[in-house]
Amino acid sequence: MPENRISRWYFGGISSSAAACITHPLDLIKVHLQTQQEVRLRMIGMTVKVLRTGGVLALYSGLSASLCRQMTYSLTRFGIYETVRDKMNRENRAVIPFYQKVLLGAFGGFAGGFIGTPADLVNVRMQNDVKLPVELRRNYVHALDGLLRVWREEGLRKLFSGATLASSRGALVSVGQLSCYDQSKQLVLATGYLTDSILTHFLASVFAGGCATILCQPLDVVKTRLMNSKQEYRGVLHCLTETAKLGPNAFYKGLVPAGIRLIPHTVFTYLFLEQLRQNFGVVVVA
């Protein structure tokens, strides 16, 4: 009888972390662009500025926080989505419909976004530190140091600043990445022209990354501003209002670098995930 392999619950966190190591410089530039009060620099200009200010290693500022975020946020959303999806597929003896994938992706992303908020906050701060004046830099040594300092200096509540936005963004990203990847892969395989190969994984992940970028960009901008704030925003609504004053384009500031970062991150995540599934996944007899 033919064999099929399904992912283990922690494969998503490992794959996302591996992808983050590759795409971290793009994520850092995106954060710098989004936290500009006025659009002064574009992607290339911001990259040059970071290199001049801190050298090549500055492009990897906050990498420990990024990995911490992936091992909380992505581990949770992938774990929930893939575990429940595979169980439902087995019980129904058929692939679940797209709307159920969307609901499951949104739930997993919302939960992951909330759990990953503290690491995400430290990640944004560490990435943005390099462009601040020396006297205003927070100088977190690593992710754990950042988490402890925020807790001690600003309180436990601050660790979950922007949790609503982070959770909402997590839901939208997961719908774009997880649900759209599954559906597009299913449609590609249904044509009969391609098999369950790297090319199929690549095509499906590019489409999923594009969907995720478009869905989450407005929330991503507001979340980044709120997390990087020094008490200038009273809350989510105030941050939304102040961002809106800069014009509609402010919500899509950094859209190109966001896509340049999120699409490759999605592609690498799924390439790693599929290889882990095919080589180390749980064997299920069809």
N, C-alpha and C positions, 0 to 999 in steps of 0.2 A: 504493500500500500504506500502511496506517496506521503512524504513527510513535509511538514511545514514548521517553520520556526517563528516564534513570537518573542518580542523584546522582554527582557527582565525590567522590573520597575525602575531601576536606577540607571539604565542605559542612557536615558535622555539627559540626565545631569552630567554624566561623563562626556557625552558627545557635545553638549553645549559648552562645556568648559574647554574642551579641545578646540572648538571653533573660536571661542573667545580669545584664546592665545594668538590666533592668527589675525583676527579682525579688530583687536583692541585699539590700535592706533586710529582706525577709522571712527570708532566709537568716541574716542577722546576728542577728535577734531569736531565731531558732531555736537558734543556737549559745549565746546568752546563757542561754536557758532550760535547755538541756541541761547547762550547766556549773555550775548552782546546786547546792550541796551539799544544800540543803533547798529544798523548793518554797515559796518566799516570794512570788514574783510570777508572775502569769499573763501572757498575751501582751500585753494592753493596758497593764497595769502596767509591764511591762518596756520597752515602747515609750516610754511617758511618761518613765521613768527615763533611758533613753538620750538622749532629746531634751533633758531638763533638764540632763543631765551635759555633753553635747557639742554640742548643737544639731542641726539637720537634717543637716549634713554627716557627723555621727557615724554616721548610718544607712548611709553608704557607706564606712565604714572597711574597709580590706582589699579594695577593689574590684579593684585591680591584681593581687592574689594570686588573686582569684576568676577573673579573665580568664585568668591564667597557668594556672590549674587546668583551665579549660575547653579551652584550646588544647593541653593535654597529655592529660588524662584523656578528655574527650569526643572530641577529635580522633582518638585511638587507637581507642576502642571503636566509634564510628560508622564509621571508616575500615575496620576489620576486618570488622565485621558487614555493612555494605552492599556492600562490594567482593566479599566471598566469596559473599554471598547472591545478588547479581546474576549472578555467574559460574555458580553452581550452577543458577539458574533457566534460564539460557541453555543450559547443557549438557543439562539434563533436559527442556528445552522445556516446562516446567511449574513452577508455584510449589512450592517445597519444603514438606514437611509441618511442622506446628507443632513437633513435638519436635526437629526439626533447627534450627528458628529459636531454640528455647530453648537448645540446646547451643551454637549459634553466638553467641547473645547473652551467655551466661555466659562463654564463652572471651574474647570481645572486651572484656567488662566487667572481667574479672579482669586482663587485660593492661593495660587503661587505668587501672584502679585502682592498680596497682603503679607505673606510669610517672608518674601524677599525684600520688603520695604527698607528695613534697617541697613542691609548690605547695599541696597541701591542708593540710599542717601549718602553713605560713606563713599561709594563709588563715584558719584557725581562730584562730591567735594574734593576728593583726591585728584580727579582728572582736571578740575578747574583751578586747583591750587597754583599750578605753574604760571598762570597768567596774572595772578594777583600780585600787588606790591609785597615786598618781603615782610613788612610789618603786619600785613593782614592775612598772611598764609597760616593755615591751620597745622600744617606739617605733621599729618598723621604718618606714623612709621609704617603701618600696615593695616589691614582691614580690622583685625581684632583691637588694635590700639585705637582706631577710629571709633569703633562701636563703644568701647569702654569710656572714651573721653566724651563722646556725645551723651552717654548715660550719666556720667558724673557731672559734667559742666552744664548740660541743658535739660537733663531729666529724661526719664523713660519715654514720656509722651513724644518728645522730639524725634526719637528713633522711628516713630511711625508717622512723622509729618509727611503729608501727601499720600497716605495709605489709600485713600479713596481713589485718587487719580491713578496711583500705581496699580491698584487692583483692576480698575476699569481698563487701563491700558493693557494689562496682562490678559484680560478677557478678549480684547480686540485682537491683540497679537496672536493669541492662541487660536482664535477662529481663523485668522489669515494663514498662520503657519500650519497648525496641526490638522484642522478640518479640511482646508483647501488642498493641503499636500495629499492627504488620504484620498480625497475625491478625484483630484487630477491624476494621481497615480492609477487609481481604479479605472478611470476613463481611458488613459493611455494603454493600459494592459488589455482593456476590452476590445481595442481595435485589432489586436492580434499581430500588429506589425513589430512590436517591441516586447521583450521579455522583462522579467524582474531583474534588470541589470543596472549598472552605474549610469548609463545614459538615461534610462527611465527615471531614476532617482534625481538626476541632475535637472531634467526638464520639469519635473513636478515641483522640485524645491525652488527653482527660479520663479515659477508662477506663484507659489505660496509666499515667497519673500516679497514679491511685488504687491500682493494683496495685503499682507501685513503692514507694509510701509504706508500705503494709502489710508488704511483704516485707523492706524494709531498715531499718525504724526501730530495732529492738533493736541491731543492729550499728552503726548511725549514732550512737546514744547512747554506746556504749562507745568507738568510734573517736574521737569528739569529746573525751571525757574523757582518753583516753590521749594524744592529740596536745597537749592543753592542759596536761598535767601538768608539774610541776616536780620530777620524780624521785620522787613519792610512790607511783607504781605500779611494781612490779618487772617487770611484763609484762602480756600480754593476759589470762592466767588470773587474775592478782591483781586486775586492773581489773574483770574480770567478777565476781569474788567480792565486791569492795568495793561494786560497784554493786548486786549482788543483796541486800546487807545493807539497802539502803534500801527493799526491797520489790519485788514484781513490776512495779508501776506505774512504777518508775524506768526500766525499759527502754523504756517508751513515753512518757517525759517529753517534752513538746513535740510529741506526735503531731499535734495539730490544726494548730499553726503549721508543722510539717513538711509536712503535706498542703497547707496553704495556700500554702506556698512551692513544693513539688515539683510539684504539679499545674499551677499556672500556668506554671512553668518548662518543664514537658513540653509544654504547649499552645503556648507561644510558640516553643519550639525547633522543633516540627514545622510550625507555620505558616510560620516562616522557611525551614525546610528544604524544604518542599514548593514554596514559591514559587521558591527557588533551583533546585530540580530542574526545575520546569516551564518556567522562563525561561532557565536557563543550563546545564542538564544535558546529558549526552552523548546524542545521538540514536541510538536503536537501532531498526532496521526490524523490525517484528513479522512 
